[in-house]
Amino acid sequence: MKDGVNGVALAVFIFFFLLVTVMGFLAARWRKAENEHSLDEWGLGGRSFGTWVTWFLLGGDLYTAYTFVAVPAAIYAAGAAGFFAVPYTILVYPLIFTFLPRLWSVSHKHGYVTTSDFVRGRFGSKGLSLAVALTGILATMPYIALQLVGIQAVLDVMGVGGGENTNWFIKDLPLLIAFGVLAAYTYSSGLRAPALIAFVKDTLIYIVIAVAIIYIPIKLGGFDEIFAKAGEAYGQTNPATGAPRGALVPAEAGQWTYATLALGSALALFMYPHSITATLSSKSREVIRRNTTILPLYSLMLGLLALLGFMAIAAGIKVQNGQLAIPQLFETMFPDWFAGVAFAAIGIGALVPAAIMSIAAANLFTRNIYKDFIKPDATPAQETKVSKLVSLLVKVGALAFVLTMDKTVAINFQLLGGIWILQTFPALVGGLFTRWFHRWALLAGWAVGMVYGTVAAYGVASPTQKHFGGSSKEIPGIGEIGYIGLTAFVLNVVVTVVLTFVLRALKAPDGIDETKPEDYTADAGDPGVQVELPPATAGTSH
């Protein structure tokens, strides 16, 4: 690590940061709406984005600073096991092709802003809707925190903020400034800000990866040399565990873990509120279908990005915190000016998803807690005001989490969030295709999955933590180590199916389904397709 502040890299970083800050505030005038005081406008960009804007927005949403830093960091630390992120992003696109267009259609027809809106409308259950909303908010909070961790990792490598003995306020001041700017333009411009900034973010990331995948191997003697040095490093014993550090090829004992983690992560990815927020912002059903076919370009990028973990080993990068491995690789291998470009890519790669995530969490609170349980007669302007304020509170909570807790804890809580959000899959995706599941059975299945997943994760220890030390544990009845989230999901589905049979036999009352079969295939240009308002909430945003 270079001593002191890397002035050239910092100057380049500041230039791009100021550029996206200006863009963030100017975004409020981009596609300016007649009525800005509604969640459709502030929280969904007016549902007006076309194919390319949606592609950049979803890419900026799903491929975050955490992805940029953590995927190669996992490979740096443990080897090929960290590649699970590549197959799961490949699996996810055929999956979402089957259900996202249906969700867009029914949401456009009825004015749904969140997944909980749909669940409430489909099953007539505010309780189930509340469960989905709370799960979404809980799962999103540590995810936002990790974006701030990504910014902090870049600032640390650039030498900004001083050493460990520096006053805490001076040390964290750069992060506080970045947070304040993010909060300000998100409050001002809503979803339009990250949508516009995503163009810069993704362009920078593609440039950095394209250069890195060619330039760094040339400097290190080629991929043969890189893999040879990585294989040698993985064969060394880890003092903390007494086992080899990792492997270039996953061992047979880890194959269940690898497969279940990839599958479970694929099922969970588009359950996150921010994924759905970006999806519902598009202007037509066809935009969603097109995006499921071109988003795999990001998976190609991710595969190349993952190789940076091997390069960090071959370059002799030594860090105590694995999250610093890739920023440190960039500073070591690149000229200072291009290291600044790479740092800007990571930093902006944190701002875009953090903004979308805070908006998504705020929309859930406003629509499915505030409006459903606190102020049912809230006007669209009141909803928008509450959502703006909650988006600020969500960011403050994430910032407090980052500043007061160990970074490893933040990562493990994000893994716990993945376990939680997967438990909303039966209600959301199941509801898009069938009304057979009973609302009470879905709620019971969700509760069982949440409790099992949380308790199982609590019992996982690591060399640095007694609890919540990982997301894999022995699968009951099979004896193999697998992803806790997928095991909890299977229990969730079993409980839901069994209780549905029981409740149907007992003729337990169903809720009122406000949707119709044709709603699930409607498009923006179809005759009669418009936002419907139930009589009870006429004049408000439903």
Secondary structure in CASP SS format (residue, H / E / C, confidence):
PFRMAT SS
TARGET T0000
AUTHOR 0000-0000-0000
METHOD secondary structure of the structure
MODEL  1
M C 1.00
K C 1.00
D C 1.00
G C 1.00
V C 1.00
N C 1.00
G H 1.00
V H 1.00
A H 1.00
L H 1.00
A H 1.00
V H 1.00
F H 1.00
I H 1.00
F H 1.00
F H 1.00
F H 1.00
L H 1.00
L H 1.00
V H 1.00
T H 1.00
V H 1.00
M H 1.00
G H 1.00
F H 1.00
L H 1.00
A H 1.00
A H 1.00
R H 1.00
W C 1.00
R C 1.00
K C 1.00
A C 1.00
E C 1.00
N C 1.00
E C 1.00
H C 1.00
S C 1.00
L H 1.00
D H 1.00
E H 1.00
W H 1.00
G C 1.00
L C 1.00
G H 1.00
G H 1.00
R H 1.00
S C 1.00
F E 1.00
G C 1.00
T H 1.00
W H 1.00
V H 1.00
T H 1.00
W H 1.00
F H 1.00
L H 1.00
L H 1.00
G H 1.00
G H 1.00
D H 1.00
L H 1.00
Y C 1.00
T C 1.00
A H 1.00
Y H 1.00
T H 1.00
F H 1.00
V H 1.00
A H 1.00
V H 1.00
P H 1.00
A H 1.00
A H 1.00
I H 1.00
Y H 1.00
A H 1.00
A H 1.00
G E 1.00
A H 1.00
A H 1.00
G H 1.00
F H 1.00
F H 1.00
A H 1.00
V H 1.00
P H 1.00
Y H 1.00
T H 1.00
I H 1.00
L H 1.00
V H 1.00
Y H 1.00
P H 1.00
L H 1.00
I H 1.00
F H 1.00
T H 1.00
F H 1.00
L H 1.00
P H 1.00
R H 1.00
L H 1.00
W H 1.00
S H 1.00
V H 1.00
S H 1.00
H H 1.00
K H 1.00
H H 1.00
G C 1.00
Y C 1.00
V C 1.00
T C 1.00
T H 1.00
S H 1.00
D H 1.00
F H 1.00
V H 1.00
R H 1.00
G H 1.00
R H 1.00
F H 1.00
G C 1.00
S C 1.00
K H 1.00
G H 1.00
L H 1.00
S H 1.00
L H 1.00
A H 1.00
V H 1.00
A H 1.00
L H 1.00
T H 1.00
G H 1.00
I H 1.00
L H 1.00
A H 1.00
T H 1.00
M H 1.00
P H 1.00
Y H 1.00
I H 1.00
A H 1.00
L H 1.00
Q H 1.00
L H 1.00
V H 1.00
G H 1.00
I H 1.00
Q H 1.00
A H 1.00
V H 1.00
L H 1.00
D H 1.00
V H 1.00
M H 1.00
G C 1.00
V C 1.00
G C 1.00
G C 1.00
G C 1.00
E C 1.00
N C 1.00
T C 1.00
N C 1.00
W H 1.00
F H 1.00
I H 1.00
K H 1.00
D H 1.00
L H 1.00
P H 1.00
L H 1.00
L H 1.00
I H 1.00
A H 1.00
F H 1.00
G H 1.00
V H 1.00
L H 1.00
A H 1.00
A H 1.00
Y H 1.00
T H 1.00
Y H 1.00
S H 1.00
S H 1.00
G C 1.00
L C 1.00
R H 1.00
A H 1.00
P H 1.00
A H 1.00
L H 1.00
I H 1.00
A H 1.00
F H 1.00
V H 1.00
K H 1.00
D H 1.00
T H 1.00
L H 1.00
I H 1.00
Y H 1.00
I H 1.00
V H 1.00
I H 1.00
A H 1.00
V H 1.00
A H 1.00
I H 1.00
I H 1.00
Y H 1.00
I H 1.00
P H 1.00
I H 1.00
K H 1.00
L H 1.00
G C 1.00
G C 1.00
F H 1.00
D H 1.00
E H 1.00
I H 1.00
F H 1.00
A H 1.00
K H 1.00
A H 1.00
G H 1.00
E H 1.00
A H 1.00
Y H 1.00
G C 1.00
Q C 1.00
T E 1.00
N C 1.00
P C 1.00
A C 1.00
T C 1.00
G C 1.00
A C 1.00
P E 1.00
R C 1.00
G C 1.00
A E 1.00
L C 1.00
V C 1.00
P C 1.00
A C 1.00
E H 1.00
A H 1.00
G H 1.00
Q H 1.00
W H 1.00
T H 1.00
Y H 1.00
A H 1.00
T H 1.00
L H 1.00
A H 1.00
L H 1.00
G H 1.00
S H 1.00
A H 1.00
L H 1.00
A H 1.00
L H 1.00
F C 1.00
M C 1.00
Y C 1.00
P H 1.00
H H 1.00
S H 1.00
I H 1.00
T H 1.00
A H 1.00
T H 1.00
L H 1.00
S C 1.00
S E 1.00
K C 1.00
S C 1.00
R H 1.00
E H 1.00
V H 1.00
I H 1.00
R H 1.00
R H 1.00
N H 1.00
T H 1.00
T H 1.00
I H 1.00
L C 1.00
P H 1.00
L H 1.00
Y H 1.00
S H 1.00
L H 1.00
M H 1.00
L H 1.00
G H 1.00
L H 1.00
L H 1.00
A H 1.00
L C 1.00
L H 1.00
G H 1.00
F H 1.00
M H 1.00
A H 1.00
I H 1.00
A H 1.00
A C 1.00
G C 1.00
I C 1.00
K C 1.00
V C 1.00
Q C 1.00
N C 1.00
G H 1.00
Q H 1.00
L H 1.00
A H 1.00
I H 1.00
P H 1.00
Q H 1.00
L H 1.00
F H 1.00
E H 1.00
T H 1.00
M H 1.00
F C 1.00
P C 1.00
D H 1.00
W H 1.00
F H 1.00
A H 1.00
G H 1.00
V H 1.00
A H 1.00
F H 1.00
A H 1.00
A H 1.00
I H 1.00
G H 1.00
I H 1.00
G H 1.00
A H 1.00
L H 1.00
V H 1.00
P H 1.00
A H 1.00
A H 1.00
I H 1.00
M H 1.00
S H 1.00
I H 1.00
A H 1.00
A H 1.00
A H 1.00
N H 1.00
L H 1.00
F H 1.00
T H 1.00
R H 1.00
N H 1.00
I H 1.00
Y H 1.00
K H 1.00
D H 1.00
F H 1.00
I H 1.00
K C 1.00
P C 1.00
D C 1.00
A C 1.00
T C 1.00
P H 1.00
A H 1.00
Q H 1.00
E H 1.00
T H 1.00
K H 1.00
V H 1.00
S H 1.00
K H 1.00
L H 1.00
V H 1.00
S H 1.00
L H 1.00
L H 1.00
V H 1.00
K H 1.00
V H 1.00
G H 1.00
A H 1.00
L H 1.00
A H 1.00
F H 1.00
V H 1.00
L H 1.00
T H 1.00
M C 1.00
D C 1.00
K H 1.00
T H 1.00
V H 1.00
A H 1.00
I H 1.00
N H 1.00
F H 1.00
Q H 1.00
L H 1.00
L H 1.00
G H 1.00
G H 1.00
I H 1.00
W H 1.00
I H 1.00
L H 1.00
Q C 1.00
T C 1.00
F H 1.00
P H 1.00
A H 1.00
L H 1.00
V H 1.00
G H 1.00
G H 1.00
L H 1.00
F H 1.00
T C 1.00
R C 1.00
W C 1.00
F C 1.00
H C 1.00
R H 1.00
W H 1.00
A H 1.00
L H 1.00
L H 1.00
A H 1.00
G H 1.00
W H 1.00
A H 1.00
V H 1.00
G H 1.00
M H 1.00
V H 1.00
Y H 1.00
G H 1.00
T H 1.00
V H 1.00
A H 1.00
A H 1.00
Y H 1.00
G C 1.00
V C 1.00
A C 1.00
S C 1.00
P C 1.00
T C 1.00
Q C 1.00
K C 1.00
H C 1.00
F C 1.00
G C 1.00
G C 1.00
S C 1.00
S E 1.00
K E 1.00
E E 1.00
I C 1.00
P C 1.00
G C 1.00
I C 1.00
G C 1.00
E C 1.00
I E 1.00
G E 1.00
Y E 1.00
I H 1.00
G H 1.00
L H 1.00
T H 1.00
A H 1.00
F H 1.00
V H 1.00
L H 1.00
N H 1.00
V H 1.00
V H 1.00
V H 1.00
T H 1.00
V H 1.00
V H 1.00
L H 1.00
T H 1.00
F H 1.00
V H 1.00
L H 1.00
R H 1.00
A H 1.00
L C 1.00
K C 1.00
A C 1.00
P C 1.00
D C 1.00
G C 1.00
I C 1.00
D C 1.00
E C 1.00
T C 1.00
K C 1.00
P H 1.00
E H 1.00
D H 1.00
Y H 1.00
T H 1.00
A C 1.00
D C 1.00
A C 1.00
G C 1.00
D C 1.00
P C 1.00
G C 1.00
V C 1.00
Q C 1.00
V C 1.00
E C 1.00
L C 1.00
P C 1.00
P H 1.00
A H 1.00
T H 1.00
A C 1.00
G C 1.00
T C 1.00
S C 1.00
H C 1.00
END
